[in-house]
Structure formats: structure tokens, C-alpha cells
Amino acid sequence: MVWTAAFLLLVFTAILDNQKLGRLQEAEDLRQMRIVRYLTNPFAIVSQGLAWLLILIFAPQFQLVIMVWQILFIAGRTNVDIDRQHSLNR
């Protein structure tokens, strides 16, 4: 949870900085990253929180399985590097 909060803080700071500098397309690209959309989706937040709570109460040994699943199927499915994409477009 700490990693998620730190990552979102970093992304939102980058979005605000890009907006201040007039780089609206870069800010929108950051906002549209798959991982950012997932981590800010209210349904995903609530359902994941409930799943974590139930697993913590009834089967704490499966938390490691859930963490590996998140790494492989959520964090591993990233967008094309935005910086590289913009440098190629210029």
C-alpha cells in the first residue's frame, strides 16, 4: 500500500508539473496510463480492499499469492514508455 501511495503521489506530481509547464498532452498521457487508471478506479479500490480484508482474516497465507498476481498481471502490463514515445514524436 505504501508503494501504491508513493507511486500515485509521484504520478500526480508529474501531471501537475506538466500542466503548469503547458505540456497538456504529456499530462494526459500520464493520466491515461493503464496502471494509473487501475489504481484510481473506485471499483478496483473497494473490491481489492475487501478481498485483502477477507484474505487477512480467513487465509493470511494467500496474501503472498495475491501480491505475486498483482505484480505479474497488473504492474507488469505497462504502457509504452511515455518519455520515449514523446521523444520519437518530436
N, C-alpha and C positions, 0 to 999 in steps of 0.2 A: 504494500500500500504506500509505503514511503517513496519507493521508486516511481510509482504512478503519479503521486502528487508532485514530486520533483520534476518529472518529465513534462507534465501538464503546465507547471509554472514556467518552465523553460520555453515551451511552445507558445504559450500565451504572451510571454515577454517578447519573444521574437515577432509575433504577429503585431503587437502594439508598436514595436520599434519600426517594423516595415511600414506600417500605416503612417507613422509620424514622418518617415522619410519619403513618403509618396510612392512607395513600392506596393501598390494595391494588389497587383497580380501575385507577387510573392506571398503577401499576407493571406490571400485567398487560397493559394496552393497549400500553405501550411494548414489552414483551416480544413481543407478537403482531404488531408492525409487519412488513409484508412484507419490507422491506429488512433488518431485524434478523434475521428468520428465515432469510433467504437467506445473509447474511454469517456466520451461526453454524452453518450446515448443514455437517457434516463432508464429505459427498459433494461439495458445491459447492466447498469449500475445496481438497480434494485434486485434483479434476478441473480446476479453474481453474489451480491451481499447475502441474500437468503441462502443460496447454495453453500457459501462459506460457513455461515452460521450453523446450518444443519449438519454439515460435514464435521465441523468443530465439536458439536455436541455428540453426534452419534458414531462417527467413524473418523477420528482425527488422523489416523494413519494414511488416509487417502488425500490429505492436503498436498502431499508431495506430487501425487499423480496429477492433481488439478493444476499445480504450478507448472509442471512439465508440459501439460496440454496447452496452457496459455502461451508458454514460450514458443512452442512449435507451431501452433495454429493461429496465433494472434500476432505476436511480436515478430515472428518470422515472415509473415506475409506483409512486407512493406512496399511502399511505392518506389518508383524510380527516384534516385537521389535528386532532390529539387535543385540544389545548387548546380549540379552537373547539367541538368535539363535547361536551366536558365542561361548558363554559360554557353551552351551549344546553340541556343536560340538567338543569341546576340550577334 
